[in-house]
């Protein structure tokens, strides 16, 4: 998705969804892109490395945005949750760099699981 398309998408999403919905959606979409590569490995094929690296970079960008939001002193989340999410984001950074240096299918699964679980938490907290 180009920068202009992404900006248009985000603008449209702001009028119809909450921030948590959008975060959950983007986490899920990123996890699905990573899962495509994992599925290729599980099927005995080599993954499309260009798509895999793009998915890894997008995931890292997403978590960098989360880091920025979590570090904001005006962020209303409880301190313990912010600290836990920041520590998780550091793990994601480390794992992403490991994946880019040495593609290993077992290392991608945790990134997928983290995104899916955080997305599910965001969606369930929206219903409270």
SVG drawing of the C-alpha trace seen along z (x, -y; Angstrom):
<svg xmlns="http://www.w3.org/2000/svg" viewBox="-19 -14 41 44">
<polyline fill="none" stroke="black" stroke-width="0.4" points="0.0,0.0 1.5,-3.4 1.8,-6.2 -1.1,-8.1 -3.3,-5.0 -2.5,-4.3 -3.2,-7.9 -6.6,-7.8 -7.3,-4.4 -6.4,-5.8 -8.6,-8.9 -11.6,-6.8 -11.0,-4.4 -11.0,-7.3 -14.5,-8.2 -15.9,-4.7 -13.8,-2.9 -12.2,-3.5 -8.5,-3.7 -8.5,-0.3 -10.5,1.2 -7.9,-0.2 -5.0,1.1 -6.6,4.6 -7.2,4.6 -3.7,3.6 -2.2,6.1 -4.3,8.8 -3.5,7.9 0.2,7.9 -0.1,11.2 -1.8,12.7 0.9,11.5 3.5,13.1 1.4,16.3 1.5,16.5 5.2,16.9 5.0,19.4 2.4,21.4 4.8,21.5 7.5,23.0 5.1,25.5 4.0,26.5 7.7,27.3 8.2,24.2 10.6,21.3 8.7,18.2 8.6,15.1 11.4,13.3 10.4,9.9 6.9,10.3 8.3,11.7 10.7,8.8 8.0,6.3 5.7,7.9 8.5,7.9 9.3,4.2 5.6,3.3 5.3,5.2 8.3,3.4 6.9,0.0 3.6,0.8 5.3,1.7 7.5,-1.4 4.3,-3.5 3.1,-1.6 6.4,-2.3 6.0,-6.0 2.4,-6.1 3.4,-4.1 6.3,-6.4 4.0,-9.5 3.6,-10.8 -0.1,-11.6 -0.8,-7.9 -3.6,-6.9 -2.7,-3.2 -1.5,-2.1 2.3,-2.2 2.6,1.6 0.8,2.2 2.9,-0.4 6.1,1.2 5.0,4.7 4.0,3.6 7.3,1.7 9.2,4.8 7.2,6.8 8.0,4.3 11.7,4.7 11.4,8.5 9.6,7.9 12.4,5.7 15.0,8.3 13.1,11.1 12.5,9.1 16.2,8.4 17.0,12.0 14.5,13.0 16.0,10.6 19.5,11.9 18.6,15.6 15.2,16.7 13.9,19.4 10.2,20.5 10.0,21.3 10.9,17.7 8.1,16.1 5.3,18.0 5.8,15.9 5.4,12.7 2.2,13.9 0.9,15.1 1.8,11.8 -0.1,9.7 -3.1,12.0 -3.3,12.0 -2.9,8.3 -5.5,7.7 -7.9,10.0 -7.3,8.1 -7.9,4.8 -11.2,6.1 -12.4,7.5 -11.6,4.4 -13.6,2.4 -16.7,4.3 -16.3,3.5"/>
</svg>
